[in-house]
Amino acid sequence: MTNAAANVIFDPEIIRRFDVNGPRYTSYPTADRFVEAFDPEAYKLWLGKRNIGGVKKQLSLYFHIPFCNTICYYCGCSKIITKDHGRSAKYLQYLDKEMSLQASYLDGDRDVAQLHWGGGSPTFLADDEIRQLMASTRKHFNLVEGGEFSIEVDPRNVSRDTVALLGELGFNRMSIGVQDFDENVQKAINRIQSEEETFSVMDAARANGFKSISVDLIYGLPKQTVIGFNRTLDRVLAASPDRLSIYNYAHLPSLFKPQRRILDADLPTPDQRLQILALAIRRLTDAGYVFIGMDHFAKPDDELAVAQRQGRLHRNFQGYSTHADCDLLAFGVTSIGKVGPTYSQNVKTLDEYYDRLDNDMLPVFRGIELNADDILRRAIIQSLMCHFELSLESIEIAHLIDFKKYFAAELEDLRELAKADLVRVDDKWITVLPAGRMLVRAISMVFDRYLRADRQRTRYSKVI
């Protein structure tokens, strides 16, 4: 088995050639393949047979907090812009109702090994609201000792006291949005955020026992330059976060209305974007961070890097994770869960969400039950995305197939990628080579049966 933490090679020519539109593979099949035929009754059925065969999986919980005080123009997340805490107070009551409803249908233990609050801005919630949601969660579920409990934090609305409260309530991992410290970029995206308030939150997290602190940056934003981003990297690396994510800004103003306030003329050119990304990769690897995959980097002793070395890394809707064997229950508008061989997604508006729960209905509006082919392809894509390699024999044994016959067309497609030294294919392994690691999404797409069928990729962002 090769060392997945080996160097990543950034080759602009190769990236230009293979930089296509494609999914991020937080699930397979991807959410745009979910169907409304998978309804609350279908989900209820799977909650009730979670422990078939005596397999007792621990739970992962995801809570979507959709509220934000202000709008960031680049944002493509599902959010509601408001300053009215009456809206969040009502939402928390319904989250409690949804937890009660899901838990009532749930077969087996309610032990939770992983918890994540995402948004929107979870830290939109006032301290008392944070206490209330955590108390509701503990009422319905058992948060196990030593679990991975994380929250996305906007440093612009979090005090040191709030960070202390989060630690006291059990949170031990934090993701901090930075994007870029350059003032011109911050004005262009309507997100004014000082270094002082950002690093104050990081210091408070360390003082309150947080085990892992992650910083999110974005490249390709308006007014961004190589020199300006280099200064941001200087400041962030000096703060020494445990993990860093360098996300690609996907400019899709037809899909996301706030992005219409960003002028095309202010965006960096494709070449400038590549220069910014190349700089970030060089700076992070020189600083000792391990390339985990896609847009994620971690210190060698961070859980993600350790899990990757040990072959335990997993990918889900929150990105890379160390918990491969959990069923994911999701709460709140638009949230996506995974139970057994199924995915399910909640309704997208507050009115629909409240209406369903008022009628004691699970707010699921679509999903999918995976067939044997989906499960097989998901295993392959997971392995490539998380470990940069795939044992053909292990897939054949687990799924009772002849790999070369089953995937004859896919292996043929891989030949072009192999000629460009992105992958190596032999009788036993498919290995993503260092030059292919930045393009692992494009490599994984070869095994996506749904993409092969329709070739409609315009709905996705570029790989790089």
C-alpha positions as CSV (number, residue, x, y, z in Angstrom):
1,M,0.0,0.0,0.0
2,T,1.4,3.4,-1.0
3,N,1.7,6.3,1.4
4,A,-1.3,8.5,0.8
5,A,0.4,11.5,2.4
6,A,3.1,11.6,-0.2
7,N,3.6,14.9,-2.0
8,V,1.0,16.4,-4.3
9,I,2.4,17.7,-7.6
10,F,0.8,20.9,-9.0
11,D,1.1,21.0,-12.8
12,P,-0.8,24.0,-14.3
13,E,-0.7,22.5,-17.8
14,I,-2.2,19.2,-16.6
15,I,-4.8,21.0,-14.5
16,R,-5.9,23.2,-17.5
17,R,-6.3,20.1,-19.6
18,F,-8.4,18.1,-17.1
19,D,-10.2,20.8,-15.1
20,V,-13.8,19.9,-15.9
21,N,-17.1,20.5,-14.1
22,G,-17.9,17.8,-11.6
23,P,-19.4,16.8,-8.3
24,R,-17.6,17.1,-4.9
25,Y,-18.7,13.6,-4.0
26,T,-19.8,14.2,-0.5
27,S,-22.2,11.4,-1.4
28,Y,-22.7,8.9,-4.2
29,P,-25.1,9.1,-5.9
30,T,-25.0,12.9,-5.6
31,A,-27.9,14.9,-4.2
32,D,-29.1,16.0,-7.6
33,R,-29.9,12.3,-8.2
34,F,-32.3,12.0,-5.3
35,V,-35.9,11.3,-6.1
36,E,-39.2,12.4,-4.5
37,A,-40.4,8.8,-4.5
38,F,-38.2,8.4,-1.5
39,D,-40.5,10.0,1.0
40,P,-41.1,10.2,4.8
41,E,-42.5,6.7,4.8
42,A,-39.4,5.3,3.1
43,Y,-37.2,7.1,5.6
44,K,-39.2,6.0,8.5
45,L,-38.9,2.4,7.3
46,W,-35.1,2.6,7.3
47,L,-34.9,4.3,10.7
48,G,-36.9,1.3,12.0
49,K,-34.5,-1.3,10.6
50,R,-31.2,0.4,11.3
51,N,-29.9,-2.5,13.3
52,I,-30.7,-5.4,10.9
53,G,-28.4,-8.3,11.5
54,G,-27.4,-7.0,14.9
55,V,-25.0,-4.4,13.5
56,K,-25.1,-1.6,16.0
57,K,-23.8,1.6,14.3
58,Q,-23.2,4.7,16.3
59,L,-24.9,7.9,15.1
60,S,-23.7,11.1,13.6
61,L,-26.0,14.1,13.9
62,Y,-26.0,17.2,11.7
63,F,-27.9,20.3,12.5
64,H,-28.5,23.0,9.8
65,I,-28.7,26.5,11.3
66,P,-29.7,28.6,8.3
67,F,-29.6,32.1,9.9
68,C,-26.9,34.8,9.2
69,N,-26.8,38.4,10.3
70,T,-25.4,39.7,7.0
71,I,-25.0,38.3,3.5
72,C,-21.6,37.3,2.1
73,Y,-21.9,37.8,-1.7
74,Y,-19.9,34.7,-2.6
75,C,-22.0,32.3,-0.5
76,G,-23.8,29.4,-2.2
77,C,-25.1,27.9,1.1
78,S,-28.7,27.6,2.1
79,K,-29.2,30.6,4.4
80,I,-31.7,33.1,5.7
81,I,-30.5,36.7,6.3
82,T,-32.1,38.2,9.5
83,K,-31.3,39.9,12.8
84,D,-34.5,38.6,14.3
85,H,-33.9,36.1,17.1
86,G,-37.7,35.4,17.2
87,R,-37.1,33.4,14.0
88,S,-34.3,31.3,15.5
89,A,-36.3,30.7,18.7
90,K,-39.1,29.3,16.7
91,Y,-36.7,27.2,14.6
92,L,-35.2,25.6,17.7
93,Q,-38.6,24.5,18.9
94,Y,-39.2,22.7,15.6
95,L,-35.7,21.2,15.7
96,D,-36.7,19.7,19.0
97,K,-39.9,18.3,17.5
98,E,-38.0,16.8,14.6
99,M,-35.5,15.1,16.9
100,S,-38.4,13.7,18.9
101,L,-40.0,12.4,15.8
102,Q,-36.9,10.8,14.3
103,A,-35.9,9.3,17.6
104,S,-39.4,7.8,18.0
105,Y,-38.9,5.8,14.8
106,L,-35.3,4.8,15.5
107,D,-34.3,1.2,16.1
108,G,-31.5,0.5,18.5
109,D,-29.2,2.6,20.6
110,R,-29.0,6.4,20.4
111,D,-25.3,6.7,21.0
112,V,-23.8,9.7,19.1
113,A,-20.1,9.6,18.2
114,Q,-20.2,12.6,15.9
115,L,-22.1,15.9,16.0
116,H,-21.8,18.9,13.6
117,W,-23.6,22.3,13.5
118,G,-23.4,23.9,10.1
119,G,-25.1,26.8,8.4
120,G,-25.7,29.6,7.6
121,S,-24.0,30.6,10.8
122,P,-24.6,28.4,13.9
123,T,-23.0,31.2,16.0
124,F,-26.0,33.4,14.9
125,L,-27.6,31.7,17.9
126,A,-27.5,33.6,21.3
127,D,-25.8,31.8,24.2
128,D,-29.1,30.7,25.7
129,E,-30.2,29.3,22.3
130,I,-27.0,27.4,22.0
131,R,-27.6,25.9,25.5
132,Q,-31.2,25.1,24.5
133,L,-30.3,23.2,21.4
134,M,-27.6,21.2,23.1
135,A,-30.0,20.3,25.9
136,S,-32.6,19.2,23.4
137,T,-30.0,17.0,21.7
138,R,-29.0,15.4,24.9
139,K,-32.6,14.8,25.8
140,H,-33.1,12.7,22.7
141,F,-29.6,11.2,22.2
142,N,-26.6,10.0,24.2
143,L,-23.5,12.0,23.2
144,V,-20.7,9.5,24.0
145,E,-17.5,10.4,25.9
146,G,-14.7,11.2,23.5
147,G,-17.0,11.9,20.5
148,E,-16.2,14.4,17.7
149,F,-18.4,17.4,18.3
150,S,-17.8,20.3,15.9
151,I,-19.3,23.7,15.0
152,E,-18.8,26.2,12.2
153,V,-17.9,29.6,13.6
154,D,-18.2,33.1,12.2
155,P,-15.6,35.1,14.3
156,R,-17.4,38.3,13.7
157,N,-20.2,37.3,16.1
158,V,-18.5,35.2,18.7
159,S,-17.1,36.4,22.0
160,R,-14.5,34.5,24.1
161,D,-17.3,33.8,26.6
162,T,-19.3,32.1,23.8
163,V,-16.3,29.9,22.9
164,A,-16.0,29.0,26.6
165,L,-19.7,28.0,26.6
166,L,-19.2,25.9,23.5
167,G,-16.3,24.0,25.2
168,E,-18.4,23.6,28.4
169,L,-21.3,22.1,26.4
170,G,-19.0,19.5,24.8
171,F,-17.9,21.0,21.5
172,N,-14.2,20.0,20.9
173,R,-13.7,20.9,17.2
174,M,-14.2,24.2,15.4
175,S,-14.1,25.4,11.8
176,I,-13.5,29.1,11.4
177,G,-14.4,31.0,8.2
178,V,-11.7,33.4,7.1
179,Q,-11.8,33.4,3.2
180,D,-9.2,36.2,2.9
181,F,-7.8,38.9,5.1
182,D,-7.2,41.3,2.2
183,E,-9.3,44.4,2.8
184,N,-10.2,44.9,-0.9
185,V,-11.4,41.3,-1.1
186,Q,-13.4,41.6,2.1
187,K,-15.2,44.8,0.8
188,A,-15.9,43.1,-2.6
189,I,-17.5,40.1,-0.9
190,N,-19.3,42.1,1.9
191,R,-17.4,40.3,4.7
192,I,-15.4,42.6,6.8
193,Q,-13.5,40.5,9.3
194,S,-10.4,41.6,11.3
195,E,-7.4,39.4,12.0
196,E,-7.7,40.4,15.7
197,E,-11.3,39.0,16.1
198,T,-10.4,35.9,14.1
199,F,-7.3,35.0,16.2
200,S,-9.0,35.9,19.4
201,V,-11.5,33.1,18.7
202,M,-8.7,30.7,17.9
203,D,-6.9,31.5,21.1
204,A,-10.1,31.1,23.1
205,A,-10.8,27.7,21.5
206,R,-7.3,26.5,22.5
207,A,-7.8,27.8,26.0
208,N,-11.1,25.9,26.3
209,G,-9.8,22.5,25.2
210,F,-10.7,22.3,21.5
211,K,-8.8,19.4,20.0
212,S,-8.9,20.6,16.4
213,I,-9.2,24.1,14.9
214,S,-9.7,24.4,11.1
215,V,-9.5,27.6,9.0
216,D,-11.4,28.0,5.7
217,L,-9.9,30.0,2.9
218,I,-11.3,30.6,-0.6
219,Y,-9.4,31.2,-3.8
220,G,-10.8,32.9,-6.9
221,L,-12.6,35.7,-5.0
222,P,-13.1,39.2,-6.5
223,K,-10.1,41.5,-6.1
224,Q,-7.9,38.6,-5.0
225,T,-4.2,38.7,-6.0
226,V,-1.2,36.4,-5.5
227,I,0.5,39.0,-3.3
228,G,-2.6,39.7,-1.2
229,F,-3.3,36.0,-0.7
230,N,0.3,35.4,0.3
231,R,-0.1,37.9,3.1
232,T,-3.2,36.1,4.3
233,L,-1.3,32.8,4.3
234,D,1.5,34.5,6.3
235,R,-1.0,35.4,9.0
236,V,-2.9,32.1,9.0
237,L,0.2,29.9,9.1
238,A,1.5,32.0,12.0
239,A,-1.6,31.1,13.9
240,S,-0.9,27.4,13.2
241,P,-4.4,25.9,12.8
242,D,-4.6,22.0,12.9
243,R,-6.4,21.9,9.5
244,L,-6.8,24.2,6.5
245,S,-9.3,24.1,3.7
246,I,-8.6,26.0,0.5
247,Y,-12.0,26.1,-1.4
248,N,-12.5,27.0,-5.0
249,Y,-14.9,29.9,-5.4
250,A,-17.6,28.8,-7.9
251,H,-19.1,31.9,-9.6
252,L,-22.6,30.8,-10.5
253,P,-24.7,34.0,-10.3
254,S,-27.6,32.3,-12.2
255,L,-28.0,29.9,-9.3
256,F,-27.0,32.1,-6.3
257,K,-28.5,35.6,-6.4
258,P,-26.0,37.3,-4.0
259,Q,-23.2,36.5,-6.4
260,R,-24.8,38.9,-8.9
261,R,-23.3,41.7,-6.8
262,I,-19.8,40.5,-7.7
263,L,-18.5,42.0,-10.9
264,D,-17.0,39.6,-13.4
265,A,-14.3,42.1,-14.1
266,D,-13.1,41.9,-10.5
267,L,-12.6,38.1,-10.6
268,P,-9.0,36.8,-11.1
269,T,-8.3,35.3,-14.5
270,P,-8.1,31.4,-14.7
271,D,-4.3,31.8,-14.7
272,Q,-4.3,34.0,-11.6
273,R,-6.5,31.5,-9.8
274,L,-4.1,28.7,-10.6
275,Q,-1.2,30.9,-9.4
276,I,-3.0,31.5,-6.1
277,L,-3.8,27.8,-5.6
278,A,-0.2,26.8,-6.5
279,L,1.1,29.3,-4.0
280,A,-1.2,28.0,-1.3
281,I,-0.3,24.4,-1.9
282,R,3.5,25.2,-1.8
283,R,3.2,27.3,1.3
284,L,1.1,24.7,3.2
285,T,3.3,21.7,2.3
286,D,6.4,23.7,3.1
287,A,4.9,24.4,6.5
288,G,4.5,20.6,7.1
289,Y,0.8,20.2,6.3
290,V,-0.3,16.9,4.7
291,F,-2.5,17.1,1.6
292,I,-5.6,15.1,2.7
293,G,-7.5,15.4,-0.6
294,M,-9.6,17.9,-2.7
295,D,-9.1,21.1,-0.8
296,H,-8.1,19.9,2.7
297,F,-4.8,20.0,4.5
298,A,-3.9,18.8,8.0
299,K,-1.0,18.7,10.4
300,P,0.7,15.2,10.4
301,D,-0.6,14.5,13.9
302,D,-4.2,15.6,13.2
303,E,-6.9,12.9,13.3
304,L,-7.6,13.3,9.6
305,A,-3.9,12.7,8.6
306,V,-3.6,9.8,11.0
307,A,-6.9,8.2,9.7
308,Q,-5.6,8.6,6.1
309,R,-2.4,6.8,7.0
310,Q,-4.3,4.0,8.7
311,G,-6.8,3.6,5.9
312,R,-9.8,4.8,8.0
313,L,-10.5,8.1,6.3
314,H,-14.1,8.7,5.1
315,R,-16.0,11.4,3.2
316,N,-19.5,12.6,4.0
317,F,-21.6,15.8,3.7
318,Q,-19.4,17.6,6.2
319,G,-16.3,16.8,4.1
320,Y,-13.5,14.4,5.3
321,S,-14.2,12.5,8.5
322,T,-12.8,9.7,10.7
323,H,-16.2,8.1,11.3
324,A,-16.9,5.8,8.5
325,D,-19.4,3.5,10.2
326,C,-22.0,6.0,11.5
327,D,-25.6,6.5,10.3
328,L,-26.1,10.2,9.8
329,L,-29.3,11.8,11.1
330,A,-29.8,15.3,9.7
331,F,-32.1,18.0,11.2
332,G,-33.4,21.3,9.9
333,V,-34.2,22.7,6.4
334,T,-32.2,21.3,3.4
335,S,-30.2,19.0,5.6
336,I,-29.1,15.6,4.2
337,G,-28.9,12.4,6.2
338,K,-27.6,8.8,5.5
339,V,-29.2,5.8,7.1
340,G,-28.3,2.2,6.0
341,P,-28.2,2.2,2.2
342,T,-30.2,5.4,1.8
343,Y,-29.8,9.2,1.6
344,S,-32.6,11.6,2.4
345,Q,-33.0,15.4,2.3
346,N,-35.3,17.7,4.2
347,V,-37.6,20.3,2.6
348,K,-35.9,23.6,1.6
349,T,-38.2,26.3,3.1
350,L,-39.1,27.2,6.7
351,D,-42.8,27.2,5.9
352,E,-42.7,23.7,4.5
353,Y,-40.5,22.5,7.4
354,Y,-42.9,23.9,10.0
355,D,-46.0,22.7,8.1
356,R,-44.7,19.1,7.9
357,L,-43.8,19.0,11.6
358,D,-47.1,20.6,12.7
359,N,-48.7,17.6,11.0
360,D,-46.3,15.1,12.8
361,M,-44.7,14.3,9.5
362,L,-40.9,13.9,8.9
363,P,-39.8,16.8,6.8
364,V,-38.1,14.6,4.2
365,F,-39.0,15.5,0.6
366,R,-36.6,13.4,-1.5
367,G,-33.9,10.8,-1.2
368,I,-32.6,7.6,-2.7
369,E,-32.2,3.9,-1.8
370,L,-28.9,2.7,-3.2
371,N,-28.8,-0.4,-5.3
372,A,-25.9,-2.9,-5.5
373,D,-24.3,-0.9,-8.3
374,D,-24.5,2.4,-6.4
375,I,-22.9,0.8,-3.3
376,L,-20.1,-0.7,-5.4
377,R,-19.4,2.6,-7.1
378,R,-19.6,4.6,-3.8
379,A,-17.0,2.3,-2.3
380,I,-14.7,3.0,-5.3
381,I,-15.2,6.7,-5.2
382,Q,-14.7,6.8,-1.4
383,S,-11.4,4.9,-1.7
384,L,-10.0,7.2,-4.5
385,M,-11.1,10.4,-2.7
386,C,-9.8,9.4,0.7
387,H,-6.8,7.2,0.0
388,F,-5.8,8.0,-3.6
389,E,-5.7,4.2,-4.3
390,L,-8.0,1.3,-4.8
391,S,-7.4,-2.4,-4.3
392,L,-9.2,-4.2,-7.2
393,E,-9.1,-7.5,-5.2
394,S,-10.8,-6.0,-2.2
395,I,-13.6,-4.6,-4.3
396,E,-14.0,-8.0,-6.1
397,I,-14.2,-9.9,-2.8
398,A,-16.6,-7.4,-1.1
399,H,-18.9,-7.0,-4.1
400,L,-18.6,-10.4,-5.9
401,I,-17.6,-9.0,-9.3
402,D,-14.9,-9.4,-11.9
403,F,-13.5,-5.8,-11.8
404,K,-12.0,-5.8,-15.3
405,K,-15.2,-7.1,-16.9
406,Y,-17.6,-5.0,-14.8
407,F,-15.6,-1.8,-15.4
408,A,-14.2,-2.4,-18.9
409,A,-15.5,1.0,-20.2
410,E,-14.2,2.8,-17.1
411,L,-10.8,1.2,-17.4
412,E,-10.6,2.3,-21.0
413,D,-11.4,5.9,-20.0
414,L,-8.7,5.8,-17.3
415,R,-6.1,5.1,-20.0
416,E,-6.1,8.8,-21.1
417,L,-5.6,9.8,-17.5
418,A,-2.8,7.2,-17.1
419,K,-1.0,8.6,-20.2
420,A,-0.9,12.0,-18.5
421,D,0.6,10.3,-15.4
422,L,-2.5,11.2,-13.2
423,V,-3.2,7.5,-12.4
424,R,-1.4,4.2,-12.6
425,V,-3.5,1.1,-13.3
426,D,-2.1,-2.4,-12.9
427,D,-3.5,-5.9,-12.2
428,K,-4.0,-5.2,-8.5
429,W,-4.3,-1.5,-7.9
430,I,-5.6,1.8,-9.3
431,T,-3.3,4.5,-7.8
432,V,-3.8,8.2,-8.0
433,L,-0.3,9.6,-8.7
434,P,1.0,12.9,-7.1
435,A,0.1,14.9,-10.3
436,G,-3.5,13.5,-10.2
437,R,-4.2,14.2,-6.6
438,M,-5.5,17.8,-7.2
439,L,-7.8,16.2,-9.9
440,V,-9.1,13.3,-7.9
441,R,-12.7,14.6,-8.5
442,A,-12.2,14.2,-12.3
443,I,-10.7,10.7,-11.8
444,S,-13.6,9.7,-9.6
445,M,-16.1,10.9,-12.2
446,V,-15.0,8.1,-14.5
447,F,-16.9,5.7,-12.1
448,D,-20.0,7.8,-11.8
449,R,-22.7,5.8,-13.7
450,Y,-25.1,8.7,-13.6
451,L,-22.7,11.1,-15.3
452,R,-21.9,8.5,-17.9
453,A,-25.5,8.3,-18.7
454,D,-26.3,12.0,-19.1
455,R,-23.0,13.9,-19.4
456,Q,-24.8,17.0,-18.1
457,R,-22.1,18.6,-16.0
458,T,-23.0,22.3,-16.2
459,R,-24.8,22.1,-12.9
460,Y,-21.4,21.4,-11.2
461,S,-18.6,23.7,-10.4
462,K,-15.1,23.3,-11.9
463,V,-12.9,20.7,-10.2
464,I,-10.1,23.3,-9.6
